[in-house]
Amino acid sequence: MSRKHSFVLTLKNNVTEKEGVNYIFENFTGFFKIDLEIKKQLLDLLKIERRFLQSFDLIYIPDMVGKEINSDILETYLEDIILVELKTTKKYLPENPKGFFFGATENEFNFGKLLGNRFRFCFVSMNEKGSSFALLTIEELEAIIKNKRIQYQINL
């Protein structure tokens, strides 16, 4: 794949992800985007290596509405926090996540296994016919995976 095509594809995927985040924020409570410093604090509080910083995009705190996430909130709600890796598509998926095609890193799967029920993949379908989302643990996801293959990403 040419660099130009790869760059354009990355930009398109970033736009779709932002739309997915906005869809979640506009339609559901308890989801929060956190900055890098708060991510580091959260992993430190959970006693998890920082190599997992890129393995989640959002946090979910059930029943929490409209608070700014800071160190005090992290400590207060630590036991309730679920770390969420967002996957988005423009494909129409009336039975989301059935039919979802996505890429995931080994780190994301390892992180999910390490956290168990405190981690979810969030599958967001953004389509004019109907948008939807599904939250799945690694265990739930692995139970429905039809095909999984390894792809090497190599930099020289």
C-alpha positions as CSV (number, residue, x, y, z in Angstrom):
1,M,0.0,0.0,0.0
2,S,1.4,3.4,-0.9
3,R,2.2,5.9,1.9
4,K,-0.3,8.4,0.5
5,H,-3.1,5.8,0.5
6,S,-2.2,4.7,4.0
7,F,-2.1,8.3,5.2
8,V,-5.6,9.0,3.7
9,L,-7.0,5.8,5.2
10,T,-5.6,6.8,8.7
11,L,-7.2,10.2,8.5
12,K,-10.5,8.7,7.5
13,N,-10.3,6.2,10.4
14,N,-9.5,9.0,12.8
15,V,-12.6,10.9,11.7
16,T,-14.8,7.8,12.1
17,E,-13.4,7.2,15.6
18,K,-14.2,10.8,16.6
19,E,-17.7,10.4,15.3
20,G,-18.0,7.2,17.3
21,V,-16.8,8.9,20.5
22,N,-19.3,11.7,19.9
23,Y,-22.1,9.2,19.4
24,I,-21.3,7.5,22.7
25,F,-21.1,10.8,24.6
26,E,-24.3,12.2,23.1
27,N,-26.4,9.0,23.7
28,F,-25.0,7.3,26.8
29,T,-23.8,8.4,30.3
30,G,-20.8,7.2,32.2
31,F,-18.2,7.4,29.3
32,F,-15.2,9.7,29.6
33,K,-12.2,10.6,27.5
34,I,-9.1,11.1,29.6
35,D,-5.8,12.7,28.8
36,L,-2.4,11.1,28.9
37,E,-1.6,12.2,32.5
38,I,-4.9,10.8,33.9
39,K,-4.3,7.6,31.9
40,K,-0.9,7.2,33.6
41,Q,-2.4,7.9,37.0
42,L,-5.1,5.3,36.4
43,L,-2.7,2.6,35.4
44,D,-0.5,3.4,38.4
45,L,-3.5,3.2,40.7
46,L,-4.4,-0.2,39.1
47,K,-0.7,-1.3,39.4
48,I,-0.6,-2.0,35.7
49,E,2.4,-1.3,33.5
50,R,2.4,1.9,31.4
51,R,3.1,-0.1,28.2
52,F,-0.7,-0.5,28.1
53,L,-1.3,3.3,27.7
54,Q,-2.5,2.9,24.1
55,S,-4.7,-0.1,24.9
56,F,-7.7,1.9,25.8
57,D,-9.5,5.0,24.6
58,L,-12.2,5.8,27.2
59,I,-13.2,4.9,30.7
60,Y,-16.7,3.9,31.7
61,I,-18.1,4.6,35.2
62,P,-21.6,3.2,35.3
63,D,-24.2,5.7,36.5
64,M,-21.8,8.7,36.6
65,V,-23.0,11.8,34.8
66,G,-21.1,14.8,33.7
67,K,-18.1,15.1,36.0
68,E,-14.7,16.1,35.0
69,I,-12.3,13.2,35.6
70,N,-9.4,14.1,37.9
71,S,-7.2,12.3,40.4
72,D,-9.8,12.5,43.2
73,I,-12.5,11.0,40.9
74,L,-10.1,8.2,39.9
75,E,-9.4,7.3,43.5
76,T,-13.0,7.6,44.6
77,Y,-14.4,5.4,41.8
78,L,-11.4,3.2,41.1
79,E,-13.4,0.0,41.8
80,D,-16.1,1.0,39.4
81,I,-14.0,2.1,36.4
82,I,-14.0,0.0,33.3
83,L,-11.4,0.7,30.6
84,V,-12.7,0.8,27.1
85,E,-11.1,0.3,23.7
86,L,-13.2,1.8,21.0
87,K,-13.6,0.3,17.5
88,T,-15.7,2.1,15.0
89,T,-17.2,1.5,11.5
90,K,-19.5,3.2,9.1
91,K,-20.9,-0.2,8.1
92,Y,-24.6,-0.8,8.9
93,L,-24.7,-3.5,11.6
94,P,-28.3,-4.2,12.8
95,E,-26.9,-7.0,15.0
96,N,-23.8,-5.2,16.2
97,P,-21.2,-6.5,16.7
98,K,-22.1,-9.3,14.3
99,G,-20.4,-8.5,11.0
100,F,-17.8,-6.1,12.5
101,F,-14.3,-6.2,11.0
102,F,-11.6,-4.6,13.0
103,G,-7.9,-4.6,13.8
104,A,-6.6,-5.1,17.4
105,T,-3.2,-5.3,18.8
106,E,-1.8,-8.2,20.9
107,N,-1.3,-5.6,23.6
108,E,-5.1,-4.8,23.6
109,F,-6.0,-8.5,24.0
110,N,-3.3,-9.0,26.7
111,F,-4.6,-5.9,28.5
112,G,-8.2,-7.2,28.4
113,K,-7.1,-10.6,29.7
114,L,-5.2,-8.9,32.5
115,L,-8.2,-6.7,33.5
116,G,-10.9,-9.3,33.0
117,N,-14.3,-7.7,33.6
118,R,-12.7,-4.3,34.0
119,F,-12.0,-4.0,30.3
120,R,-14.4,-3.8,27.3
121,F,-14.1,-3.5,23.6
122,C,-16.8,-1.0,22.5
123,F,-18.0,-1.6,18.9
124,V,-19.7,1.5,17.4
125,S,-21.5,1.4,14.1
126,M,-22.1,4.8,12.6
127,N,-24.5,4.5,9.7
128,E,-27.4,6.6,8.4
129,K,-29.7,3.6,8.6
130,G,-29.1,3.3,12.3
131,S,-26.2,3.6,14.7
132,S,-25.5,1.2,17.5
133,F,-22.9,0.1,20.0
134,A,-21.9,-3.1,21.9
135,L,-19.7,-3.5,24.9
136,L,-17.9,-6.9,25.2
137,T,-15.3,-8.4,27.5
138,I,-12.4,-10.3,26.0
139,E,-14.2,-13.5,27.0
140,E,-17.4,-12.5,25.3
141,L,-15.5,-11.4,22.2
142,E,-13.5,-14.6,21.9
143,A,-16.7,-16.6,22.1
144,I,-18.0,-15.0,18.9
145,I,-14.8,-14.5,16.8
146,K,-15.2,-16.3,13.5
147,N,-11.7,-15.7,12.2
148,K,-8.6,-14.2,13.7
149,R,-5.2,-13.9,12.0
150,I,-1.9,-12.4,12.8
151,Q,-0.5,-9.5,10.7
152,Y,2.9,-8.1,11.3
153,Q,3.5,-4.4,11.2
154,I,7.1,-3.7,10.5
155,N,9.2,-0.6,10.5
156,L,12.7,-0.5,9.0
